[in-house]
Amino acid sequence: MATPEADLSGGPVLLSLSLATSSFALATTFVRFCVRAGINKHIGADDYTGGVASVSAIAWSLWE
């Protein structure tokens, strides 16, 4: 039985899941950059957009 002082919001669990998902997205975006730079020798606007979105997701997760 939970005590009245217990935090039942689940905030820490949700934060850790958010950070894990955002970190995975950032890692896959970095791998995409490396592959595109190695194979095509060209990084396009879609790659930069994905990178900005990944970094923004990490920043937003840390901000909250």
C-alpha positions as semicolon CSV with decimal commas, in nm:
position;residue;x (nm);y (nm);z (nm)
1;M;0,000;0,000;0,000
2;A;0,138;0,340;-0,095
3;T;0,204;0,596;0,172
4;P;0,040;0,939;0,137
5;E;0,383;1,095;0,076
6;A;0,468;0,863;-0,215
7;D;0,509;1,017;-0,559
8;L;0,275;0,827;-0,789
9;S;0,305;1,059;-1,087
10;G;0,554;0,842;-1,275
11;G;0,755;1,150;-1,372
12;P;1,102;0,998;-1,335
13;V;1,005;0,694;-1,541
14;L;0,857;0,909;-1,816
15;L;1,163;1,135;-1,818
16;S;1,400;0,840;-1,848
17;L;1,196;0,690;-2,133
18;S;1,190;1,025;-2,309
19;L;1,566;1,065;-2,275
20;A;1,629;0,708;-2,392
21;T;1,413;0,755;-2,701
22;S;1,568;1,093;-2,782
23;S;1,919;0,954;-2,735
24;F;1,841;0,667;-2,971
25;A;1,711;0,914;-3,230
26;L;2,026;1,125;-3,194
27;A;2,249;0,819;-3,231
28;T;2,071;0,698;-3,545
29;T;2,087;1,049;-3,691
30;F;2,461;1,056;-3,628
31;V;2,500;0,718;-3,800
32;R;2,296;0,852;-4,092
33;F;2,528;1,152;-4,118
34;C;2,833;0,924;-4,124
35;V;2,687;0,691;-4,386
36;R;2,564;0,971;-4,609
37;A;2,898;1,151;-4,586
38;G;3,090;0,830;-4,656
39;I;2,883;0,690;-4,942
40;N;2,731;0,992;-5,116
41;K;2,984;1,256;-5,009
42;H;2,680;1,482;-4,978
43;I;2,471;1,572;-4,675
44;G;2,139;1,725;-4,773
45;A;1,889;1,954;-4,611
46;D;1,688;1,657;-4,485
47;D;1,991;1,538;-4,289
48;Y;2,041;1,879;-4,130
49;T;1,672;1,897;-4,046
50;G;1,686;1,556;-3,878
51;G;1,993;1,661;-3,681
52;V;1,830;1,980;-3,559
53;A;1,515;1,788;-3,463
54;S;1,717;1,529;-3,268
55;V;1,918;1,790;-3,081
56;S;1,598;1,984;-3,010
57;A;1,433;1,671;-2,869
58;I;1,726;1,611;-2,632
59;A;1,724;1,977;-2,525
60;W;1,349;1,970;-2,467
61;S;1,376;1,650;-2,261
62;L;1,645;1,805;-2,044
63;W;1,458;2,134;-2,008
64;E;1,145;1,977;-1,861
